[in-house]
Amino acid sequence: MKRTHSSAVMATALLAGVVPLVLGGTPALAATAPVAAEAQATVEPGTIVQEGGRATVPAGTEGPVTVRFTAAPAAGSTGPLTARVRLPVTDYPAGGWNPYRLSDAIDSTCSAAGGAFQSCVWLTDDDLNENFSGVAVDFPAVQTADRIAYAVTLDLPQGLEWIGSLDAPVTLKDSTGKVVAEGRLGIDVTDGSDYRNLLFGRDRDGVLWSYQGTGDPARPLQSKVRVGGGWQQYTAIAPLDTTGTNGRGDLVARDRDGVLWFYEGNADPTGAAPFKPRVRVGGGWNKYTALTGQSGGLVARDSGGVLWNYERVQEPTGGDVFKPRVAVGGGWNTYNTMTDFDNGGALARDKSGVLWKYERAHYAGSYPAEPYKQRVKVGGGWQIYTAIAGTGSLQMDPAVGPPDDVVARDAEGRLWIYKSKSGAGGWVPTTRTLVGGGWNTYNLIF
């Protein structure tokens, strides 16, 4: 009887753990503890919501697009918390594309909890020791809060439009790896523009303006964009190579005291900030009567007509931009206008109005005393122009190829463009096309 009683008591206790006991119509309090534990074990993760709906990200030179989202962690989450965004790319096109190459191609900065943007790197599954398709990026860890704001910038180069439309998973994990919030970001990658070359004009007030090439032969230039004032202090300005919206194209400028300043190119799709802050190169540059860029370096003509070649230092530090000068030769006073063109070449107009072409002789650094091949006559009649400047291909006609365009302003202030064309002898000008009038407002065009 005693053993039977003990069994009955145990059975009753086990049953109470499954079905609440009712004593006098009132549920037993002991039955509530397992229910609370069950509820705690099934707490759902919080939410992650994208701001502003799906984001369109052009693959081109338009610049970075900022994608913002807000995380609401599950109640009781403890920090630090780390957000991860995955781009679930599965179909890679031919041409060597894979997750490793994709991760290198995407340029991003990340901000967590309203903090400053900092560089962040896209990683592959091998980098993270996880099994997933595509690439992922982790945000800086932050402490928990009811709402946490995140932002990531996406800057994609030309050629990544094949990514297409993605629903990118986002997770927020605590220090133990538990997911405390999750959601998705809508990202649509589109075909962006290729980089655009720039033409500059300095007005009489010293304000510098940039004109971006459109790629449209019927309208080769966009409306002007203000770069900034103070450029009247320079007596000579020379682009060292073709300037574009992708940051390519450095520039030097000489002030009235003969000090040369170096402006490094800056990537800016608007054309309003094409250069980084200037760096002092040095004094004594008033001895030169002409400055012209050459394959990223500089050629300078002195008052005696001798041309000097300043090759570019590969990794400049401070104002150490050029190597010591090397003499090219004399007789260059025959020219009253010089401009760089076509990736290291030069155009020079003599005092009779004849335009001459100098093609680049060698790769930069191979023969510093011979930067150009023998000159080739382009043609006469160029004395009608008050300014001549070689530019990158402003019209970007795929049938044209790599040579630059040349712009020229006449005495009436009309700007003409000579569309580039590859011939047996290299660049040759084609029939000129009128860009428009009003260009006499500028005292310098480059």
BELVEN-V283270 format. One record per pair of residues at least 24 apart in sequence whose C-alpha atoms are under 6 Angstrom apart, sorted by the first residue. I is the first residue (numbers start at 0). J is the second residue. Records with the same first field share a line. If there is no record, write none. Layout:
# BELVEN-V283270
I->J + J
This chain:
# BELVEN-V283270
44->73 + 179 + 180
45->71 + 72 + 73 + 179 + 180
46->70 + 71 + 180 + 181
47->181 + 182
49->184
53->185 + 186
54->186
55->187 + 188
56->188
57->188 + 189 + 190 + 191
58->155 + 156 + 157 + 159 + 160 + 190 + 191
59->156 + 157 + 191 + 192 + 193
60->192 + 193 + 194
61->268
62->154 + 268
63->152 + 153 + 154
64->152 + 153
65->151 + 152
66->150 + 151
67->149 + 150
68->149
69->147 + 148 + 149
70->146 + 147
71->145 + 146
72->179 + 180
73->179
77->143
78->142 + 143 + 173
79->140 + 141 + 142 + 173 + 174
80->140 + 141 + 172 + 173
81->140 + 171 + 172
82->137 + 138 + 170 + 171
83->136 + 137 + 169 + 170
84->135 + 136 + 169
85->134 + 135 + 167 + 168
86->133 + 134 + 167
87->132 + 133
88->133
89->132
98->133
105->155
106->154
107->152 + 153
108->151 + 152
109->150 + 151
110->149 + 150
111->149
112->147 + 148
160->188 + 189 + 190
163->187 + 188
194->244 + 245
195->243 + 244
196->242 + 243 + 391 + 393
197->242 + 243
199->444 + 445
200->441 + 443 + 444
201->441 + 443
202->440 + 441 + 442
205->229 + 230 + 231
212->393
214->394 + 395
215->394
216->394
219->393 + 394
224->271
225->271
226->271
237->291
238->292
239->292 + 293 + 295 + 296
240->292 + 294 + 295
241->391
244->268
257->282 + 283 + 284 + 285
258->282
278->318
279->318
280->318
291->338 + 339
292->339
293->343
294->343
304->329 + 330 + 331 + 332
305->329
325->368
326->368
327->368
338->388
339->389
340->389
341->402 + 403
352->379 + 380 + 381 + 382
353->378 + 379
354->378
383->409
384->408 + 409
385->409
388->445
412->436 + 437 + 438 + 439
413->438
